[in-house]
Amino acid sequence: MELFALLGLLLLAYLLWPRRPARCPRCGLPRGLAEEVRRYRRFCPHVAFRACPFDPRKGTYRLRR
């Protein structure tokens, strides 16, 4: 009986523990680094594929000159 109470408390502690911020779904960058991509301070590893949802240049045409 005490074991079930202990397991219940552990489950409750796990559910109430603060979650980490979500990562970028494409490249897996942590949320803080993905926000830096949004602010033009960092390049995303998937920027060449136009796949990063945080990249503000997504979908723009750029010349390679």
C-alpha positions, 0 to 999 in steps of 0.5 A: 500500500505504501508502495502505491502511495510512493509511486503516486507521489512520484507520478505527481511530481513528474507531471508537475515538473516544469517542462523544457521549452519546445525544440524546433520540429525540423532541425532540433535546435533548442527554443532559445537558439531557434529564436536567435535564428528568427532574430537573424543572429544565427543560421539554421542548419536547414536554411538551405532547404527552406525547411526551418519554421523559425527562419525569416528568410524561408521561401524567399528567392536569393541569388547565389552571386 
